[in-house]
Amino acid sequence: MSTFLTYALYVSFAMIALSLLLCLLLMLKTKDQLSIAVIADMLFYAMIGCYIVWSFFGRTQIAYEVIFLAAIVGGTLPTISVARIISKGRR
């Protein structure tokens, strides 16, 4: 791997880690349940980003399958949870 790509991956990992910390602080400050659910989704997406950056450093055979599964789960589960919070649990 080239040195430029290595530095770019380190910078992207640092930016994702910073966004994780800021999301956690925002989650602690807010009291609205809907905002907390949206921030939790942002945390999940940031963790997927951390895993994607890590998969460039640590080569594994299952890395892209895990990313694909996380993308599928990350697309449906947040929509359902936010809809339940908006409707206050009613079906």
C-alpha positions in Angstrom: 0.0 0.0 0.0 1.3 3.4 -0.9 2.2 5.9 1.8 -0.4 8.4 0.5 -3.1 5.8 0.9 -1.9 4.9 4.3 -2.1 8.5 5.5 -5.5 9.0 3.9 -6.8 6.0 5.7 -5.4 7.2 9.0 -7.0 10.6 8.5 -10.3 9.1 7.6 -10.2 6.9 10.6 -9.4 9.9 12.8 -12.3 11.9 11.3 -14.7 9.0 11.9 -13.5 8.6 15.5 -14.1 12.3 16.1 -17.6 12.1 14.7 -18.3 9.1 17.0 -17.2 11.1 20.0 -19.3 14.1 19.0 -22.3 12.0 18.4 -21.9 10.4 21.8 -21.7 13.9 23.4 -24.8 15.0 21.5 -26.7 11.9 22.6 -25.9 12.7 26.2 -27.0 16.3 25.9 -30.4 15.7 24.1 -33.6 14.6 25.8 -35.8 14.0 22.8 -36.3 10.3 22.1 -36.5 10.8 18.3 -33.2 12.7 18.3 -31.6 10.0 20.3 -32.8 7.4 17.8 -31.4 9.3 14.9 -28.1 9.9 16.7 -27.9 6.1 17.4 -28.3 5.5 13.7 -25.5 8.0 13.0 -23.3 6.1 15.5 -24.1 2.8 13.7 -23.1 4.3 10.4 -19.9 5.7 11.8 -19.0 2.3 13.2 -19.6 0.8 9.8 -17.2 3.4 8.4 -14.6 2.4 11.0 -14.9 -1.2 10.0 -14.6 -0.3 6.3 -11.4 1.7 7.0 -10.1 -1.2 9.2 -10.8 -3.7 6.4 -8.3 -1.9 4.2 -5.6 -2.4 6.8 -6.5 -5.9 8.0 -7.3 -8.2 5.0 -9.9 -10.8 5.8 -12.0 -13.0 3.6 -15.3 -12.0 5.1 -14.8 -8.3 5.4 -17.0 -7.3 2.4 -19.8 -9.7 3.4 -19.9 -8.1 6.8 -20.1 -4.6 5.2 -22.9 -5.7 2.9 -24.9 -7.2 5.8 -24.3 -4.1 7.9 -25.5 -1.9 5.0 -28.7 -4.0 4.7 -29.4 -4.0 8.4 -28.5 -0.3 8.6 -31.0 0.5 6.0 -34.1 -1.2 7.4 -33.7 -1.3 11.1 -33.3 2.5 11.7 -36.4 3.2 9.5 -38.5 0.8 11.6 -37.2 2.1 14.9 -37.8 5.8 14.0 -41.3 4.9 12.7 -42.1 3.2 16.0 -40.8 6.2 18.0 -42.8 8.7 15.9 -46.0 6.6 16.3 -45.3 6.2 20.1 -45.3 2.4 19.8 -48.7 2.1 18.1 -49.0 -0.3 15.2 
